[in-house]
Each structure stands twice: as C-alpha cells, then as structure tokens.
Amino acid sequence: MADGSKEGPTSHQAAVAANAQLFGVLSSLLQQVESLTNQEEVELRSKIQALGLEVTKVPSKSTQNLDEMEIAKQMDKLSEKLDDVDRMISSAVAADPQVGSLLSSTADLWMPVITAGSEERRNLNASVEDDVEVKGKNSQ
C-alpha cells in the first residue's frame, strides 16, 4: 500500500478478535448450561467475568528496578495462580470427560488470549476501553 499501512490484521486486532471470540463462546456455553439445568450459574458467570478482567489486565510499568528476590517472589505468585488453574481444570476434566474434549476442541480460541504478551494486553485493554466508549455513546 502506498500509505505505509500494513495489510491484514495486526497482532492487536488478532488479540481483540481472539478475546471476543473466546468470551462469546464461553457466554454461549454458559447460557446453554443454564437452559439445560434450568438454573442460573451465578458463580460460574462471576468466574468468567473475573477471567475476562484478568486476561485484559495490563502489567503496570514499574518505576523501580526489581532485584532478583522480588522477581522470584512475583514468579512464585504467578506459579501459584497457574497451579490453581491447573487444579481447577484437572478436577473439571476428571469430573466430566467432555470438559477435556471441549478444552481441546476450543484451544484455538482460548490459547491466544491466555498467552498474550504484555504489549498485546495493553493494546487489547485500550481497544476494550474504546469499545466501551463507543457503545456508551451509541446507547445515548
């Protein structure tokens, strides 16, 4: 292109699309579960919302240099969170083998969201904030 812009989706656009697609699928699955069980899944809905906030969380830019001990502490905290997620997934798969099948068949939706780097998260967060502003203006 003559104007210097890139053709095709940027990593930011891809991250936004992956996030929207993932949470669209999660929302749809939750609605299906609720209609099949005839029960509102408040706790599960809350967890999905918390996950949505977590994947768009942007690491703060540190103004201080972290020493090795502080970095190790932060890594330990992240490892604990990952261990918790692993335990939750493992127990869900053990309780219902279809969960494992569902996770495998939808990995292309959720893997890009949870593996996004900090720059992709910053871009995604900015895009989400822009979308909220546009939706707010359109509803007025």
C-alpha positions in Angstrom: 0.0 0.0 0.0 1.3 3.5 -0.8 0.3 5.0 2.6 2.6 2.7 4.5 -0.1 0.9 6.5 0.2 -2.9 6.8 -2.3 -5.2 5.1 -4.0 -7.8 7.2 -4.8 -7.9 10.9 -2.3 -6.6 13.4 -1.4 -8.6 16.5 -3.6 -6.1 18.4 -6.6 -6.8 16.1 -5.9 -10.6 16.4 -5.8 -10.4 20.2 -9.0 -8.4 20.3 -10.7 -10.8 18.0 -9.4 -13.9 19.9 -10.6 -12.4 23.2 -14.1 -11.5 21.8 -14.4 -14.9 20.2 -13.4 -16.8 23.4 -15.7 -14.9 25.7 -18.5 -15.2 23.1 -18.1 -19.0 23.2 -17.9 -19.0 27.0 -21.1 -16.9 27.3 -22.9 -19.1 24.8 -21.8 -22.3 26.6 -22.9 -20.8 29.9 -26.3 -19.9 28.5 -26.7 -23.5 27.2 -25.7 -24.9 30.6 -28.2 -22.6 32.3 -31.0 -23.6 29.9 -30.3 -27.3 30.2 -30.1 -27.3 34.0 -32.8 -24.6 34.4 -30.5 -22.9 37.0 -28.7 -19.6 36.9 -24.9 -20.2 37.3 -24.0 -17.1 39.3 -20.7 -18.4 40.5 -19.6 -19.6 37.0 -20.7 -16.3 35.4 -18.7 -14.5 38.1 -15.6 -16.6 37.3 -15.9 -16.0 33.6 -16.2 -12.2 34.2 -13.1 -12.4 36.5 -11.2 -14.3 33.8 -12.2 -11.6 31.3 -10.8 -8.9 33.6 -7.6 -11.0 34.2 -6.8 -11.5 30.5 -7.1 -7.8 29.8 -5.1 -6.8 32.8 -2.1 -4.8 31.8 1.0 -5.1 33.9 2.0 -1.8 35.4 5.1 -0.2 34.2 7.5 -0.4 37.1 9.4 2.8 38.0 11.8 0.8 40.2 14.3 -1.8 39.2 13.3 -5.1 40.8 16.0 -7.2 42.4 16.3 -10.9 41.8 14.5 -11.7 45.1 11.5 -9.5 44.2 11.3 -11.1 40.7 11.5 -14.6 42.3 8.6 -13.7 44.6 6.5 -12.4 41.7 7.3 -15.6 39.7 6.2 -17.7 42.7 2.9 -15.8 42.9 2.3 -16.4 39.2 3.2 -20.1 39.6 0.7 -20.4 42.4 -2.0 -18.9 40.2 -1.1 -21.3 37.4 -1.2 -24.2 39.8 -4.7 -23.2 41.0 -5.9 -23.0 37.4 -4.3 -26.4 36.6 -6.1 -27.9 39.7 -9.4 -26.5 38.6 -9.1 -27.7 35.1 -7.9 -31.1 36.2 -10.8 -31.6 38.6 -13.3 -30.4 36.0 -11.8 -32.9 33.4 -11.9 -35.7 36.0 -15.5 -34.9 36.9 -16.6 -34.8 33.2 -14.5 -36.1 30.4 -16.4 -33.9 28.0 -14.7 -30.9 29.6 -11.3 -32.2 28.3 -12.8 -32.7 24.9 -14.3 -29.2 24.9 -11.0 -27.7 26.0 -9.1 -29.5 23.3 -11.5 -28.6 20.6 -11.6 -24.9 21.6 -7.9 -24.4 22.3 -7.6 -22.2 19.2 -9.9 -19.7 20.9 -8.5 -19.6 24.4 -4.8 -20.2 23.9 -4.1 -16.8 22.2 -6.0 -15.0 24.9 -4.0 -16.5 27.8 -0.7 -16.4 26.1 -0.8 -12.8 25.0 2.3 -10.7 26.0 2.2 -7.5 27.9 2.2 -5.3 24.8 -0.7 -7.3 23.3 -2.6 -6.9 26.6 -2.0 -3.2 26.6 -3.4 -3.0 23.1 -6.3 -5.2 23.9 -7.1 -3.2 27.0 -7.1 0.1 25.1 -9.4 -1.5 22.5 -11.8 -2.7 25.1 -11.9 0.7 26.6 -12.5 2.3 23.2 -15.4 -0.2 22.5 -17.0 0.6 25.9 -16.9 4.4 25.0 -18.4 3.8 21.5 -21.1 1.5 23.0 -21.9 4.2 25.6 -22.2 6.9 23.0 -24.4 4.7 20.8 -26.8 3.9 23.6 -27.5 7.6 24.4 
